[in-house]
Amino acid sequence: MNKIIFNNKKSISIPLIQGGMGVGVSLGNLAGHVALNGGMGVISTAHPGYREEDFETNTFNANIRALKKEIIKAKEISKGKGLIAINAMVAIRDYDAMIKTALDEKIDAIISGAGLPLKLPKLVSGYDVLIAPIVSSAKACRLILRNWEKKYQRNADFIVIEGTEAGGHLGFKKDDLLHHRAPRLEDIFLEVKEVVKNFENKFHKHIPIFVAGGIYTKKDIQKFLALGADGVQMATRFITTYECDASEKYKEMFLKAKQEDIQLVSSPVGMPGRAINNKLTQMIKTKRIPVKKCYRCLIPCDIKTTPYCISNALIKAVKGNVDEGLIFSGSYGYRADRIVSVKELIEELVGE
C-alpha cells in the first residue's frame, strides 16, 4: 500500500494512523509499536499521568510529566520509523500546555478534535510539526481551514474525518445517530475532498485525507483508498493487541462483547459517545452519579450538573474496573475475537 510523504518531508510507509484513545488506552507502548511498523502512532493527551503516584493531588504536573515519558518511550520503541503524534482535545483545559510539552519533546504531529482547533497554528508557530484537525463535516473543515489561512497563513498538513461509526466522542447529534439520519462516511469524505481541493490550489500542496469510523478490515481500507482517500485512521482495532496500554480486563471486554453491547451514551462534554454496555452505562441512563472529586479537565463540564465524571469513569475502565468504568468503542468493537500483536494486525490490514 501507498507510502505517504507529508509537506515537511516526514513520512509513513503505510497509509494508517492509529487513533488516539484516552484515558491511557493509547500511550507510548502502542504508539511506538505502530510507528515501528510504518504507521503513525498516536498518544492520547487525556490524563496520560493517571498512573503517576501524585496524580490525585498534583494532576496537572503528573500529566505533563507522564506525557513527556510516553513520547520518549514511543520514540525509543519506534527506532526512527513511522511517526509519533499526539491527539489533543480542544475541550480540555490543559490543551495549550499539553501541546507545548509535546512540541518540546519534538513530537512529529498533532491531531486535534473534540471542538474546533482554531488556534492550533499559533501554538505550533516556529516548530517543525505536522498539524491536522479532526472533522465530521465539510462545513467544519471549511471553517477551520479558512481560519488558519486568514489568521496564520497556515494550511493543514493532513485532515482526519471521523464518521458516525467511530468510538468515543462523536461530532453528530444523538438523535441523528439513533435514527440513522447522519451522513455516511463516504459522502462526508467526498464533500470534504471538494473543500480541501480549494485550499490545495491556494497553497500549491497536497493535503492527505484520512478517514475514520467503522474502518475494520483490509477491504474497508481498500474501499476508501479506491474512493480517493490517502489513508485511514483506526483506533478500536488496536485495543485488542498485546501492545495496547490498557489492562487485560479492558481488552477482554471487546472479546466478550456482542453487537448489541455497543451503544450510544451521553458524555459530560455535551457530545454523544459510543461505548460498551455495562453497569455504568445502564446507571447513567436513569440517574446522576455525584462527582466526589473534580479533575478540572473539560471546559464544558460543570461539577454541579454533570451526569458523571468522565475522567473517573475512563480511569476506572483502563485500570480494569470494567463494570463501573466507561469503555469507549467503535461500532465494530464486538468483532474482535483474539489478541494479536501490532505487527500481525498491520500485516493483516495493509500487507501484500
N, C-alpha and C positions, 0 to 999 in steps of 0.2 A: 504494500500500500504506500501511498504518497508521503514523502518527506515534506515537512512544512518549514520554510525559511521565513522568518519574520523580518521586519524592516531594519532592525539593528543587527541583522545577520545571525541572531540566535536562532536555533532550530530544534525541531523534534523529528526523529526519524520515522515515527508512526503518527497518523492523524488522530491522536487520542489524548484527551485531558481527563484525569481522574478528578471528579468533582469534590469540592471541599465539603466536609461533613463534621459538624460540631455537635455536642461538645466532645472533643477528644477521640472521635472516630477516625479522622484522617489527620495524623500528626507526622512527625519526621520519619517514622519507620515505613509507613505505607507510601508516603510521597516519595521518599528516597528510592524505594524499590520500583515504583512506576517509572521514575526518571531513569534509573539504571537500565530499564528495559526499553528505553527510547521515547517514552511519553512525557507529558507534563504532569508531575506530581503536585498535588495541592494540599497545603496545610491550612486547616481552619483556624481563624483567629478568635473564635468563640471560646473563651475561657481555656486557653491552652495550658494554663497553670493550675488546673483543678487538682493535680496530684502533688503540688508543692506543699510542703509542711505548713507554710504560713498563709495558704490560700484563703482560709476563712477570716483571718484577721488583717491580711495585707493583700487583698485581691488584686489590685492594680499592679503592684510590683511583682507579685507572683506570676501574673500573666505575661508581663513584659519579659521577665527573666526566662520563663518557660518557652516563649516564642523564639527567643534567641537560641536556646538549647535545641529546639526542634528543627530550626533552619540549619544549624550547624550539623546536626545529626543527619538530616536528609542529604545535605551536600556530601558528607563523608560517605554515605551509602551509595550515592549515585555515581561517584567516581568520575565526575565531569560529563556524564552522559545525560541526555534529555534536558529538561528544565525543571526548576523548583519554583513554585508560585505560592502565594497566599490567597485565601478567599476572605475578603473583609466586608462585613455587612455595614451598610450605611447607617443602619438603625442602632448600632452600638455606640455608647457614649465615648468609648476609648478609641474610636475609629482613627483619628489623627495619630495618636501615639502608637497604635499597632502598625500603621503604615510606616511611620518614621523608624520604628525598630526594625522592620523588615528591610527597609532601604539601607539602614546601617549595616545589616548582615548581607548586603549585596544580593537580595532576592532577584530572581530573573523576571518575574511577572506578578502583577497584582490584578486579581479578578474581583469585581465589586458589584454587589446587588443588594437586595432587601431594601430598596429605596433607590433614588437616582444619585449616582456618584458624580454630581456636578462639579465639585471642587477637586476631584482627584488629580487632574493635570497640575494644579497649583501645588499640591502636596508632594508631587514627584519631580518638580522642576529642578533641573540640574543633575538628575540621576539617570543612568543608563538602565532603564527598566521598561518592560512591556506593560501596557495598561489596557484593560478590557472591561466594558460594562456587561452586566447580565441583564437581558431584556426579555420581555414576554410579549412585546408588540412592536410593530413598525413605528407607531406613534412615539413610544418611549425611546426607541433607538434614534429617531429623528431629533427629538428634543435634546437628548444627551450630546449627540454629535454636533448639532448646531451650537449648543452652549460651549462645548470645548473649542470649536473653531473660532467663534466670536470672541470669547474671553481670553483664550490662551493660545490661539493659533496652533492647536494640537489636535491630532486625529487619533482615533482608537487604533491600537496595533492589532487587535482582533476583537471579535464580538462573540458572546455566548448567548444563545437563545434557549431559554428554558420553557418548555411546553407544559401542557396540562397534566402529563403523566409523571412528572418529576416528584421526588420526595422532598420532605422538609417544607419550608415556606413557599407558597405559590403566588404568583402575581396575577391571580384571577379572582373574580367574585365567587364565593362559595356556592351560591345558587346556580350560577352558570356551570360550575363543575358538576354539581349534583344532577342537573337536568341536561347535561351534555350540550350546552349552548356555547361553550368556549370553542375558539377556533382550533383546528388541527395543527400540529407542529409543521406539517408540510406547507400549509397555507401561510402561517406566520413567517416561515423561512423565506418563501418567495416574495412576500411583501417587504421583509427586512432587506433582502438582497437588492431590491429596487432602490431602497433608501441608501444603502451602503454604496451602490454604484455611483451615485451623485458625488459622494464625498471622496471616493476613489479618484474620480475625474478631477476634482478640485486639488487634491494633494498629489496626484500622479503616482499613486502607490496602491498596491492590492491590500485589502483588509480581509484576512481569513475569517470565515464564519463557522463556528462550531454549534451543533445543535444538541440539545439535551432534553431528557424526559421521555421515558419509555424506550430508550435505546438499550437493547438487551443482548442481541445476538450479532454474529458476523453479518448475517443477512440484513439486519436493521442498519448496520453501518454502511454496507454496500448500497442500500437503497438511497440513503441520503447523500452519499458521495456521487451517485449517479444523477441525483437531482441538482447537484451543483454545490453542495456544502463542502467545505475544505476538510472538516473533521467532525468528531463528536466529543461530547463530554459525558462520562458515565460515572456515577457515584455508587449506587446501591450494589452493583455487581462486585465492587471491590470490598464490600463488607465481609463477604464470606471467603476471604483469603487469609492465609496464615499470617501475613504481614500487617493486616489491618490492626490499628491501635486499640480497638475496642476489646472488651472482655470476651471470654469464650461463651459465657451465658448470653451475651448480646448477640453474638453470631448465631448461636443455636436457635434464637427466636425466628430467624429467617429460614432456617432449615425446617422448623416445625410449622411455619405459617401456611395457611390455606388462602386461596384467593379472596374469600370473604373477610379475612382478617385485616386486609389492607383498607383502611378507612380514612375519611377526611376528618380533621379535628380543627378546633378553633385555637388560635395562638394569641397570647397577650400582645404580640406585635401588631395585631389588627388584621393579619392575613390568615387565610385558611392554610392548613398544613396537611400532609399525608403521613400517616403513621400506622404501626401495627397495633391492632386492638388488644388491650389488656385491662387490668383493673383500673389503671389511671384514666384511660380514655373513656371508659364507661362512667367513672365517677364524675368527670368534668362535664358530662352531658347534662347532669341534673343539679350539681352543687358546686359552690365555690370552695376552693381549698385555701384557707387563710395563709398569707405569707409570713413566716416567722423571721426570716432574715432577707433583706434586700441587698443584692449584689450591685445595684445601680448599673446594670449592663445595657438595658434597652431604653432608648429615648422615649418611645411611645408608651412605655409601661408605667402605670400608676399603682403603687403598692396597695392603695385603699380599695381599688376596684378590680384589679387584675384577677382573672378566674383561678389562676395558679401561678407558681413561679416556674417559668420555663427553664431557667438555669438549673434550679434544683432538680427538676424532672429529668433533664438531659444528663446531668452528672450522675444521678442515681442509676440511670439506664446503662451508661457506658461502663460504670463500675460493676454492673451485674445484677442490680436490683430491677429485674425486668418486669415486675408486677407494678411497682409504684413509679417507674421511670417512663420517660417518653422516648419511643423508638421510631424515629423518622424512617420512612421507606418510600421508594418509588413504587409505581403501580404494580410492577412485576417482581417485587421482593419475594413473593411466595414461590417463585420458580427455582430458587436456589436449592440444590439437593446435596451438596457436599462442599467441604472446604478445600480450596486449591491454592497453589502458590500464585503470586502475581505474574511470574514468568509464564506459567502454564495458562493462566487466563488470557494474557495478552497474545500468546501464540494462537489460542483458540479464536480470538476476536479479529486479529489482523495478520495472522500468519499466512504463508503461501498455501 
